[in-house]
């Protein structure tokens, strides 16, 4: 497909869809993004923004390599977006600390031993080391693993910068448009049927996040991606109680440079039912204050929920599925921010060249996903 004449319709204007649109526009494509609400209004702007390539890794392999590459791309993306838009996306490499108590402490260290064996930047800390690293942590954590190269961004700023850069690059964003069905002719994607009429295209990219399964003929199995509700709390503090991100007690605490602290999150399968519940809020607050006791005196500034696109094997769907002109990029669950940059490169290559240099077999939308 000629990148100079290609008309590409991207379904979904979150971080993944908008960044794909930016990279396609930079490659010379004529790109239109269809977004059911407003660009970045759903999970993208309301995530924690943790770039946990190492701290959330389950083992070596292609998925880990993609996560590491994407984390590295975030640093250059932050510089690029600052230059193109003037927006600081809040990229900070203050590291991620994973801590535990009792028997869980030994399991935590063992879980990441393979990274140490590979010579990656990992440091195992005892209780004294934890106190030195993060004085604001609660007492009782016995061991922790420190990942100095993991980072974080401010998702709301990141979305704003990507959408602004994409619009300046010529991408057309259509807000309030619901994609109903991928239009097919002779086994090829030729556009998208929406509630506002048909939109023609030489290629279609399905990047609708938790709503991907609602787009007919987009996924082979509509149920392969489903919404997972997460509830999050934001505190206001005069002085950030942590230096970097901390995973503990089944949740996380993320300090922002301006004194805000984000804590989360629940994992709930309630369909598309929005809302912050008493039980969900209680769980998140308990995790936060058990991890950082001073948060018990902090002001709760905001609470919210969002829907992450969940697959039963917790691996994104990125690639083609046997329909010419259709590329899928969804199901990133908790890793949409982290994997956004590398996903955008993969999709650009598939649309423009028909192939990619990346090893993406594990992400294939055609793979068999065991039921949970």
C-alpha positions in Angstrom: 0.0 0.0 0.0 1.4 3.4 -0.9 1.8 5.5 2.2 1.4 8.7 0.2 -2.2 7.8 -0.9 -3.4 5.5 1.9 -6.6 6.5 3.6 -6.6 4.9 7.0 -9.6 4.9 9.5 -8.5 4.4 13.1 -11.3 3.3 15.5 -10.5 4.6 18.9 -8.8 7.8 20.0 -7.1 6.7 23.2 -3.3 6.8 23.6 -2.9 3.7 21.4 -5.2 4.8 18.6 -4.0 8.5 18.6 -0.3 7.5 18.6 -0.9 5.0 15.8 -2.6 7.9 13.9 0.4 10.2 14.5 2.9 7.6 13.2 0.7 6.8 10.1 0.4 10.6 9.4 4.2 11.0 9.7 4.5 8.2 7.2 2.3 10.1 4.7 -1.1 8.5 5.3 -4.4 10.4 5.3 -5.7 9.4 8.7 -9.2 9.8 10.3 -9.8 8.8 13.9 -13.3 7.8 15.1 -13.8 8.3 18.8 -17.1 7.5 20.6 -16.5 10.2 23.2 -13.5 12.5 23.0 -9.9 11.6 22.3 -8.3 10.2 25.5 -11.5 10.6 27.5 -11.7 7.0 28.6 -9.0 4.8 30.2 -6.0 6.6 28.6 -6.3 9.8 30.5 -7.3 8.1 33.8 -4.5 5.5 34.1 -1.7 5.7 36.6 0.9 6.0 33.8 3.4 3.4 35.2 6.0 2.3 32.6 6.6 -1.0 34.5 8.5 -3.0 31.8 10.6 -4.8 34.3 8.6 -4.6 37.5 5.6 -6.3 36.0 7.5 -8.7 33.7 6.5 -12.4 34.1 9.6 -13.8 32.4 12.0 -13.4 29.4 10.8 -13.6 25.8 9.3 -11.6 23.0 6.7 -9.8 25.2 9.4 -8.6 27.6 11.6 -7.4 24.7 8.7 -5.4 23.3 8.0 -3.9 26.7 11.6 -2.9 27.1 11.8 -1.4 23.7 8.6 0.6 24.2 9.8 1.9 27.6 12.9 3.2 25.9 10.8 4.8 23.2 8.9 6.8 25.8 12.0 8.9 26.7 12.4 9.9 23.1 8.7 10.3 22.6 8.6 12.8 25.5 11.3 14.9 23.9 9.6 14.7 20.5 6.2 15.8 21.9 7.7 18.6 23.8 9.3 19.8 20.6 6.1 19.4 18.5 3.6 20.7 21.0 5.4 22.4 23.9 3.7 19.9 26.3 5.7 18.3 29.1 4.2 14.8 29.4 5.6 14.3 32.9 8.1 11.5 31.9 10.1 10.7 35.0 12.6 7.8 35.5 12.5 7.6 39.3 12.3 3.8 39.2 9.7 1.4 40.5 10.0 -0.4 43.9 8.1 -3.7 44.5 7.9 -4.5 48.2 6.5 -7.4 50.3 6.3 -8.9 53.8 6.8 -12.4 55.1 6.7 -15.4 52.8 5.7 -13.1 49.9 9.0 -11.3 50.2 11.0 -14.4 49.3 8.6 -15.1 46.4 9.0 -11.6 45.2 12.8 -11.8 45.0 12.6 -15.2 43.3 10.1 -13.9 40.7 12.7 -11.4 39.4 15.9 -13.5 39.8 16.1 -14.1 36.0 16.5 -10.4 35.4 19.5 -10.3 37.8 21.0 -13.3 36.0 20.6 -11.4 32.7 22.5 -8.4 34.1 19.5 -6.1 34.0 19.2 -3.1 36.3 17.7 -4.7 39.4 18.5 -4.3 43.0 17.3 -6.4 45.9 16.8 -4.4 49.1 16.4 -5.6 52.7 14.3 -3.7 55.3 17.1 -1.2 56.0 17.6 -0.6 52.3 13.9 0.0 51.8 13.8 2.6 54.6 16.7 4.4 53.0 15.2 4.3 49.6 11.6 5.3 50.6 11.4 6.7 54.2 7.7 7.2 53.7 7.0 3.4 53.5 5.1 1.7 56.2 7.1 -0.4 58.7 7.1 -4.2 58.3 8.2 -4.5 54.6 11.1 -7.0 54.8 12.4 -7.1 51.2 11.9 -5.3 48.0 13.1 -5.2 44.4 14.2 -1.9 42.9 13.9 -1.3 39.2 15.7 2.0 38.6 15.0 2.1 34.8 11.3 1.8 35.1 9.5 5.1 34.8 6.1 6.9 34.7 4.3 9.6 32.7 1.3 11.8 33.3 -1.4 10.1 31.1 -3.6 13.2 30.7 -0.7 15.3 29.5 0.5 12.5 27.3 -2.9 12.2 25.6 -3.1 15.9 25.1 0.3 16.1 23.5 -0.2 13.1 21.2 -3.6 14.3 20.0 -2.2 17.9 19.4 0.8 16.5 17.5 -1.4 14.2 15.4 -3.9 17.0 14.6 -1.0 19.2 13.5 0.3 16.4 11.4 -3.0 16.4 9.5 -5.0 13.7 11.4 -8.7 14.3 11.5 -10.4 13.5 14.8 -14.1 12.9 14.8 -15.5 12.9 18.3 -18.9 11.5 19.4 -18.9 9.0 16.5 -19.6 5.3 17.4 -18.1 2.7 15.1 -20.6 -0.1 14.6 -19.0 -2.4 12.0 -15.9 -2.8 9.9 -17.1 -2.7 6.2 -15.8 -5.7 4.1 -15.9 -6.2 0.4 -14.5 -9.4 -1.1 -12.7 -10.2 2.1 -11.1 -6.8 2.4 -11.7 -4.0 4.9 -12.9 -0.9 3.0 -14.1 1.3 5.8 -16.3 1.6 8.9 -20.0 1.9 9.3 -20.8 4.4 12.1 -23.9 5.9 13.7 -23.1 8.9 11.5 -22.8 7.1 8.2 -20.1 5.1 6.4 -16.4 6.2 6.4 -14.4 4.8 3.5 -10.7 3.8 3.9 -8.0 1.8 2.3 -7.2 0.3 5.7 -8.9 0.1 9.1 -7.2 -0.1 12.5 -9.2 -1.3 15.4 -7.9 0.3 18.5 -11.1 0.9 20.5 -9.8 -0.5 23.8 -12.5 -2.0 26.0 -15.1 -1.3 23.4 -13.3 -3.2 20.6 -15.6 -6.2 20.9 -18.6 -4.1 20.2 -17.4 -3.3 16.6 -18.8 -6.0 14.4 -16.4 -7.9 12.2 -13.4 -6.2 14.0 -12.4 -9.1 16.2 -12.7 -12.7 15.2 -14.2 -13.4 18.6 -15.9 -10.3 20.1 -15.5 -11.8 23.6 -11.7 -11.9 23.3 -11.6 -8.4 24.7 -13.8 -7.3 27.6 -14.0 -4.3 29.9 -12.3 -4.6 33.3 -13.3 -1.8 35.6 -10.6 -0.2 37.8 -11.2 2.3 40.6 -8.5 4.9 41.4 -8.0 7.5 44.1 -6.0 10.8 43.8 -4.6 12.5 46.9 -3.3 16.0 47.3 -0.2 16.4 49.5 2.1 19.3 50.2 5.2 17.2 49.9 5.2 13.9 47.9 5.5 11.1 50.4 7.5 8.9 48.0 10.3 9.4 45.6 9.1 6.9 43.0 6.4 4.4 42.2 5.7 1.6 44.8 3.9 -1.7 44.2 2.7 -3.2 47.5 -0.3 -5.0 49.1 -1.7 -5.8 45.7 -1.8 -2.2 44.5 0.3 0.7 43.7 1.1 4.3 44.8 2.4 6.8 42.2 3.7 10.2 43.3 3.5 13.2 40.9 6.0 16.0 40.9 3.3 18.6 41.9 2.3 16.7 45.1 -0.5 14.7 43.7 -0.5 11.0 44.6 -2.4 8.3 42.6 -3.3 5.0 44.2 -5.1 2.0 42.7 -6.6 -0.1 41.5 -9.4 -2.6 41.6 -10.0 -5.3 38.9 -13.8 -5.8 38.4 -15.8 -7.5 35.6 -19.1 -5.6 35.8 -19.6 -4.9 32.1 -19.7 -1.2 31.2 -21.1 -0.1 34.5 -19.3 3.0 35.6 -18.9 4.3 39.1 -16.7 4.4 42.2 -18.2 2.1 44.8 -17.9 2.1 48.6 -16.2 -1.3 48.5 -13.8 -0.4 45.7 -12.9 2.9 47.4 -12.3 1.1 50.7 -10.0 -1.4 49.0 -7.9 1.3 47.3 -7.7 3.5 50.4 -6.6 0.5 52.5 -3.8 -0.4 50.1 -2.6 3.2 49.9 -2.5 3.8 53.7 -1.0 0.4 54.5 1.7 1.2 52.0 2.2 4.9 52.9 0.7 5.7 56.3 0.9 9.5 55.9 -1.7 9.3 53.1 -4.2 8.7 55.9 -3.9 12.5 56.6 -3.9 13.5 52.9 -6.8 15.1 51.2 -8.7 12.9 48.7 -8.9 15.1 45.7 -10.6 12.9 43.2 -11.9 9.4 42.6 -12.7 7.7 39.3 -13.1 4.5 37.5 -12.1 3.4 34.0 -12.4 0.4 31.7 -9.2 -1.4 30.7 -9.4 -3.8 27.7 -8.8 -7.2 29.2 -7.9 -10.5 27.5 -8.0 -13.8 29.4 -4.2 -14.3 28.9 -3.5 -10.6 29.8 -1.7 -10.1 26.5 -2.6 -7.5 23.9 -4.0 -8.3 20.4 -1.8 -6.6 17.9 -1.5 -7.6 14.2 -3.6 -8.9 11.4 -6.2 -11.7 11.4 -6.6 -12.7 7.8 -8.7 -9.8 6.5 -6.7 -7.7 4.1 -6.6 -4.0 5.2 -7.6 -4.7 8.8 -5.1 -4.3 11.7 -6.0 -5.0 15.3 -4.4 -3.1 18.2 -6.3 -3.6 21.4 -6.5 -5.7 24.6 -3.5 -3.9 26.3 -5.2 -4.1 29.7 -2.7 -2.4 32.2 0.0 -1.9 29.6 -1.6 0.5 27.1 0.5 3.4 28.1 3.7 1.3 28.3 3.2 -0.5 25.0 1.7 2.5 23.1 4.9 3.6 21.3 6.0 0.1 20.1 2.4 -0.8 19.2 2.2 2.4 17.0 5.4 1.4 15.2 4.1 -2.2 14.6 0.8 -1.0 13.2 2.4 1.7 11.0 4.7 -0.9 9.5 1.8 -3.4 8.9 -0.3 -0.7 7.3 2.4 0.9 5.2 4.6 -2.0 4.3 2.5 -5.1 5.1 5.1 -6.5 7.5 7.0 -5.5 10.6 10.5 -6.1 12.0 9.1 -6.9 15.4 8.5 -10.4 16.8 4.7 -10.3 17.3 3.6 -13.9 17.1 2.7 -13.8 20.8 0.4 -10.9 20.1 -1.5 -12.4 17.2 -5.2 -11.8 17.2 -5.5 -15.3 15.8 -3.9 -17.0 18.7 -5.8 -19.4 21.0 -6.6 -17.6 24.3 -7.4 -20.0 27.1 -10.5 -19.1 29.1 -9.9 -17.8 32.6 
